[in-house]
Amino acid sequence: MTLVHPFRGLRYNPSVVGDLSQVVTQPYDRIGPDEERAYLSRSPYSFVRLIGTRIPPCDDGDYARRAALLREWIATGILVEDERPGIYLYRQTFRWAADRGPLSGRRDPSTVNREPSTALTRQGLIALLDLAQSGAKAHEHTLRGPKEDRLKLFRATEAHLEHIFLLYRDPLRRASAAAEAAIAGRPPDLTAKDDFANTHELWYIPDHDAVRAVQQALLPLELYIADGHHRFETAQAFMRECLAKGWKPASPQSFTALPVTLVNVEEPGCVIRPTPRVVRDLPAFSPQAFLEAAQGEFAVGELPSLAAARAALAVAAGNRHTFILYADGKFWSLALRREDRLDHLIQGAHPPAWKRLDVAILHKAILEPILGIDDEALARQANVDYAHTDEEAIALVDAGKGQAAFLLNPTRVEEVLQIADLGVSMPQKSTDFYPKLLSGLVAMTMEIAKP
């Protein structure tokens, strides 16, 4: 069961902060030192001042300072709460050029990547998910450090500043249709551009009938976490902590709920980027020795360029498990010879669907047996770095910060749901949903009754 509520969103006041593009940010876990400096230089009202970055502060007093800043921004009208509870329709428009590599989604990825530039739209519904009565299936392991960081922020601010990105299946698009009917003919209530020139639009929908129709459409559906596993688990932990103190929710807008963006996997813009791997710090690594060792299970072929490598991946997508090795300025394709060998190549009690994930094959049939990079090394981040794009991975190798890069096709959305349904976790960095949900579009303060 999926129970959602409308809420009074906390939003920037454009008359005070100006262009929203200058104050919104990527999610906290995508913000490193360079990104933080850039955001801080843009505006004194940058949302990064509230959410922080992926590097937890050394001083726990930083959380209290962020909470004080949040209260100040509310008191001075920098952030303003909507008068009536509502839901929000969130639309992201982005382009994907052929030279940016594979992209999975409802469209055939090989078709997408043959087009010079593909315009895509992803649409979601922002509402409060009732944590006490609703759940969401996960596909990732979580780490203690990020959860401790977010829990400290919850305690200090008693607010949900960012959203969890959830998926659901609704081939009839009933929830989306109800929201679209409510905003028909209306311009968005706010518009912003992100750091990658993607357009983000938000419509506020307080209409009771529209909200009710969305609630009824979502009620019987199952939810899946796309992004935000750490924050989802932390919200559950904070709810248990509040209940143990004898605190009670003063309204649905409290610690028993959290804002989520719900995206229908049937939408054409629900897509995933691949995450290239960069191998480093291996003693006496030799591309030729590696290729000789891989030839038993993989058909190896040299490719003339990155464009040719991407073309090989696009042709293989959904048909044949294929990977690209980049080392010493050259590209090679590695195509699995026989899929019926996977049970032999990947040991352990993994479901067949897990063994057929490209990321699982890369980790368990290439990195571990040939290069000796096992789960322990991955957990210690000893020999593998993760890049956001093929270009970034190649640049790291060319700069001497890696010995080789492995490029691969993205995990398909259907695979994410299938693995979550099985109750198992994917290998680390299996999905990169693109674009990210912007932070700073709409937040929520908790209404808590304390004895």
C-alpha positions in Angstrom: 0.0 0.0 0.0 1.2 3.5 -0.9 -0.3 6.2 1.3 0.6 9.8 0.4 -0.4 13.2 1.8 -0.4 16.7 0.5 1.7 19.2 2.4 2.6 22.9 2.7 5.8 23.1 0.8 8.6 25.4 1.9 9.9 27.3 -1.2 12.2 30.1 -2.1 10.8 33.5 -2.5 12.0 34.7 -5.9 11.4 38.4 -5.0 14.1 38.0 -2.4 16.6 35.5 -3.9 16.2 36.3 -7.6 16.9 33.7 -10.2 16.2 30.3 -8.7 18.9 28.7 -10.8 21.4 30.5 -8.7 20.2 29.0 -5.4 19.1 25.4 -6.1 21.7 22.6 -6.1 22.4 19.0 -6.9 21.6 16.5 -4.1 24.0 16.7 -1.1 25.7 13.4 -2.0 26.7 14.8 -5.5 28.3 17.9 -4.0 32.1 17.8 -3.5 34.4 20.6 -2.5 34.6 22.1 -6.0 30.8 22.1 -6.4 30.3 23.6 -2.9 32.7 26.5 -3.7 30.8 27.2 -6.9 27.4 27.1 -5.2 28.6 29.4 -2.4 30.0 31.9 -4.9 26.7 32.2 -6.7 24.4 33.4 -3.9 24.3 33.9 -0.2 21.0 32.0 -0.3 22.4 28.8 -1.9 20.7 25.7 -0.6 24.0 24.1 0.0 24.2 26.2 3.1 21.4 24.1 4.5 22.0 20.6 3.2 25.8 20.4 3.3 27.8 18.1 1.1 28.8 14.5 0.8 31.7 15.1 3.2 30.2 15.3 6.8 31.4 18.3 8.9 34.1 17.7 11.4 32.3 20.0 13.9 28.9 18.8 15.0 28.0 22.4 15.7 27.6 22.8 12.0 24.2 21.1 12.1 23.0 23.5 14.7 24.2 26.4 12.6 22.3 25.1 9.6 19.2 24.7 11.7 19.5 28.3 12.9 20.0 29.5 9.3 16.9 27.6 8.2 14.9 29.4 11.0 16.3 32.7 9.9 15.4 32.2 6.3 11.9 31.3 7.2 11.5 34.3 9.6 12.8 36.8 7.0 10.8 35.5 4.1 13.6 34.0 2.1 11.8 30.7 2.4 8.0 30.8 2.4 5.5 28.0 3.2 2.5 27.5 0.9 -0.8 28.4 2.5 -2.6 25.2 1.7 -1.5 21.6 1.5 -0.9 20.4 -2.0 1.0 18.1 -4.2 3.5 19.2 -6.8 4.0 18.2 -10.4 7.7 18.2 -11.2 8.9 18.1 -14.8 12.5 17.8 -16.0 13.5 18.4 -19.6 16.9 17.4 -20.8 18.8 16.4 -23.9 21.1 13.5 -24.5 23.6 13.7 -27.3 24.8 10.7 -29.2 28.4 11.3 -28.2 27.6 11.2 -24.5 27.2 7.4 -24.4 24.6 4.8 -23.6 21.4 5.7 -21.8 18.7 3.2 -20.8 15.0 3.7 -20.5 11.7 2.8 -22.0 13.0 3.7 -25.4 15.4 1.4 -27.2 18.8 2.6 -26.0 20.4 1.9 -29.3 17.8 4.1 -31.0 18.4 6.9 -28.5 22.1 6.9 -29.1 21.9 7.0 -32.9 20.1 10.3 -32.8 22.2 13.5 -32.8 20.5 14.9 -29.8 17.5 13.3 -28.0 15.0 15.5 -26.1 13.6 13.7 -23.1 11.1 14.7 -20.4 10.8 13.0 -17.0 7.8 13.8 -14.9 7.2 13.1 -11.2 4.7 13.8 -8.4 6.0 15.3 -5.2 4.0 14.3 -2.1 4.5 13.1 1.5 4.9 9.4 1.8 3.4 8.1 5.0 6.3 6.2 6.6 4.2 4.4 9.2 1.9 2.8 6.6 4.0 2.7 3.4 7.2 1.0 2.3 9.6 1.1 -0.6 11.7 -1.7 -2.0 15.5 -1.0 -2.1 18.2 -2.2 -4.5 21.3 -0.9 -2.7 23.3 -1.5 0.4 23.7 1.6 2.6 26.7 2.8 4.6 26.7 4.0 8.2 28.5 7.3 7.7 26.0 9.0 5.4 23.1 7.8 7.6 24.7 9.3 10.7 25.3 12.6 8.9 21.7 12.9 7.7 20.3 11.8 11.1 22.2 14.7 12.8 20.7 17.1 10.2 17.2 15.7 10.9 17.6 16.2 14.6 18.9 19.7 14.3 16.5 21.0 11.7 13.4 18.9 12.2 12.9 19.3 8.5 13.1 17.3 5.3 15.2 19.5 3.0 15.5 17.0 0.1 13.4 14.4 -1.6 13.6 10.7 -2.0 13.4 9.5 -5.7 10.9 6.7 -5.9 9.6 4.6 -8.8 6.3 3.0 -9.4 4.5 1.1 -12.2 1.3 2.6 -13.7 0.9 1.7 -17.4 -2.4 3.6 -17.4 -0.8 6.8 -16.0 -3.8 7.5 -13.7 -1.9 9.5 -11.2 0.0 11.5 -13.8 -3.2 12.2 -15.7 -5.0 13.6 -12.7 -2.1 16.0 -12.0 -1.8 17.0 -15.6 -5.5 17.8 -15.8 -5.1 20.1 -12.7 -2.4 22.2 -14.3 -3.7 22.2 -17.9 -3.0 25.6 -19.4 -1.1 26.9 -16.4 2.5 28.1 -16.6 4.8 26.5 -14.0 5.0 28.1 -10.6 8.8 28.0 -10.8 11.5 27.2 -13.3 15.2 26.6 -12.8 18.2 25.4 -14.8 20.7 23.0 -13.3 24.4 22.8 -13.8 24.0 20.7 -16.9 21.5 23.1 -18.7 18.5 20.8 -17.8 15.2 22.6 -17.2 13.3 21.9 -14.0 9.6 23.1 -13.7 7.3 22.8 -10.7 3.5 23.2 -10.4 1.8 23.6 -7.1 -1.6 21.6 -7.0 -3.7 22.4 -3.9 -6.9 21.3 -5.6 -8.6 18.7 -3.3 -10.2 16.6 -6.1 -6.9 16.3 -7.9 -5.0 15.4 -4.8 -7.6 12.8 -3.9 -7.4 11.3 -7.5 -3.6 11.0 -7.2 -3.9 9.4 -3.7 -6.4 6.8 -5.0 -4.3 6.0 -8.1 -1.2 5.4 -6.0 -2.8 3.5 -3.1 -2.5 0.0 -4.5 0.9 0.4 -6.1 4.3 -0.7 -5.0 7.2 1.7 -4.6 10.9 1.3 -5.4 13.8 3.5 -4.3 15.7 4.9 -7.3 17.9 7.4 -5.4 18.0 8.2 -1.7 18.5 4.9 0.1 20.5 6.5 2.9 17.9 9.2 3.5 15.0 6.8 3.4 16.5 4.6 6.0 17.5 7.6 8.1 13.9 9.0 8.0 12.7 5.6 9.3 15.3 5.7 12.1 14.4 9.3 13.0 10.7 8.3 13.2 11.5 5.5 15.6 13.7 7.8 17.6 10.9 10.4 17.9 8.3 7.8 18.8 10.6 6.5 21.5 10.7 10.0 23.1 7.0 10.1 23.2 6.7 12.7 20.5 3.6 12.6 18.3 3.0 14.0 14.8 0.9 17.2 15.0 -0.2 16.6 11.5 0.6 14.3 8.5 3.4 16.8 7.9 5.7 15.4 10.5 8.4 12.9 11.3 6.0 10.1 10.2 6.3 11.1 6.6 8.9 12.4 4.2 8.7 14.2 0.8 9.2 12.0 -2.2 9.2 12.4 -5.9 7.3 9.6 -7.5 8.1 8.7 -11.1 6.2 6.3 -13.2 8.6 3.9 -14.9 6.3 3.9 -18.0 7.4 7.5 -18.7 9.8 7.7 -21.6 12.2 10.0 -19.6 12.8 7.5 -16.8 16.4 6.7 -17.8 19.7 5.5 -16.3 23.3 6.4 -17.1 26.1 3.8 -16.8 28.8 4.3 -14.3 32.3 3.6 -15.7 34.9 1.9 -13.4 38.5 3.1 -13.2 41.0 0.6 -12.0 44.1 1.8 -10.1 47.0 0.8 -7.8 47.3 -2.8 -9.2 50.8 -4.1 -9.0 52.3 -4.8 -12.5 49.1 -4.3 -14.4 49.4 -5.1 -18.1 46.6 -4.5 -20.6 47.9 -7.3 -22.8 48.2 -9.8 -20.0 44.7 -8.9 -18.9 43.3 -9.4 -22.4 45.0 -12.7 -22.8 43.4 -13.9 -19.5 40.0 -12.6 -20.5 40.0 -14.3 -23.9 38.8 -17.6 -22.6 35.4 -16.3 -21.7 35.2 -13.1 -23.7 35.6 -12.4 -27.4 38.2 -9.5 -27.6 38.4 -7.0 -30.4 40.3 -3.7 -30.7 38.3 -0.6 -31.5 39.6 2.6 -33.2 37.9 5.2 -31.0 35.5 6.1 -28.2 32.8 6.6 -30.8 33.3 3.0 -32.0 33.3 1.8 -28.5 30.0 3.4 -27.8 28.6 2.1 -31.0 29.6 -1.5 -29.9 27.9 -1.0 -26.5 24.7 0.4 -28.2 24.5 -2.6 -30.5 25.0 -5.0 -27.6 22.5 -3.3 -25.2 20.0 -5.9 -24.1 21.4 -8.5 -26.4 24.9 -9.4 -25.4 27.0 -8.7 -22.3 29.7 -6.4 -23.6 32.3 -4.2 -22.0 35.0 -1.8 -23.1 38.5 -1.7 -21.8 40.5 1.6 -22.2 44.2 1.5 -21.4 47.4 2.9 -23.0 45.3 5.1 -25.2 43.5 2.2 -26.9 40.0 0.6 -26.7 39.0 -3.0 -26.7 35.6 -4.7 -26.6 35.0 -7.7 -24.4 31.9 -9.7 -25.3 30.8 -12.6 -23.2 31.0 -15.7 -25.4 28.3 -17.8 -23.7 25.7 -16.7 -21.2 25.2 -20.2 -20.0 28.6 -20.0 -18.5 27.4 -17.4 -15.9 26.5 -19.9 -13.3 30.1 -21.1 -13.4 31.7 -17.7 -13.6 29.7 -16.1 -10.8 29.8 -18.2 -7.7 27.6 -17.8 -4.7 23.8 -17.9 -4.0 22.9 -15.1 -6.3 19.6 -15.2 -8.2 19.9 -15.8 -12.0 18.6 -12.3 -12.7 21.4 -10.8 -10.5 24.1 -12.9 -12.4 22.9 -11.4 -15.7 23.4 -7.8 -14.7 26.2 -6.2 -16.6 27.6 -4.7 -13.5 27.6 -8.1 -11.7 29.4 -9.7 -14.6 32.0 -6.9 -14.7 32.6 -7.3 -11.0 32.4 -11.1 -10.6 33.6 -12.4 -14.0 36.3 -9.7 -14.8 37.5 -7.6 -11.9 37.6 -10.3 -9.3 38.9 -13.4 -11.0 41.3 -11.6 -13.5 42.4 -8.6 -11.5 41.9 -9.8 -8.0 39.6 -7.0 -7.0 37.1 -8.7 -4.7 34.2 -7.4 -2.6 36.5 -6.5 0.3 38.7 -4.4 -2.0 35.6 -2.7 -3.4 34.3 -2.0 0.1 37.7 -0.4 1.1 37.6 1.6 -2.2 41.2 0.2 -2.6 41.4 -0.3 -6.4 38.3 1.1 -8.1 37.0 4.6 -8.6 33.7 5.5 -10.2 33.3 8.1 -12.9 30.1 9.9 -14.0 30.9 9.8 -17.7 33.1 7.9 -20.2 35.1 11.0 -20.8 35.8 11.4 -17.1 37.0 7.8 -16.8 39.2 8.2 -19.9 40.7 11.4 -18.6 41.6 9.9 -15.3 43.5 7.1 -17.0 45.2 9.6 -19.4 46.2 11.7 -16.4 47.9 8.7 -14.7 45.2 8.5 -12.0 44.1 5.1 -13.2 45.6 2.2 -15.0 42.5 1.2 -17.0 38.8 2.2 -17.4 35.9 -0.2 -18.0 32.9 1.3 -19.9 29.6 -0.6 -19.9 25.9 -0.3 -20.7 23.5 1.1 -18.1 21.4 -1.0 -15.9 17.9 -1.1 -17.3 15.0 0.2 -15.3 13.2 -3.2 -15.5 16.3 -4.8 -14.0 16.2 -2.4 -11.0 12.6 -3.3 -10.3 13.3 -7.0 -10.8 16.2 -7.1 -8.4 14.3 -5.1 -5.8 11.3 -7.5 -6.1 13.8 -10.3 -5.3 14.9 -8.6 -2.1 18.6 -8.5 -3.0 21.0 -5.7 -3.5 22.8 -4.8 -6.7 26.6 -4.3 -6.8 27.8 -0.9 -5.8 27.2 1.9 -8.2 24.8 0.0 -10.4 22.5 2.9 -11.2 22.8 6.6 -12.0 19.3 8.0 -12.7 19.7 11.2 -14.7 19.0 14.0 -14.2 19.1 14.2 -10.4 16.3 15.8 -8.5 17.2 19.4 -7.7 17.5 20.3 -4.0 15.9 23.6 -3.0 12.7 23.4 -5.1 10.4 22.5 -2.2 11.2 21.4 1.3 9.1 20.5 4.4 9.3 21.4 8.1 8.0 18.9 10.6 5.0 19.6 12.9 5.8 17.8 16.1 3.8 17.6 19.4 6.4 17.2 22.2 5.4 16.4 25.8 
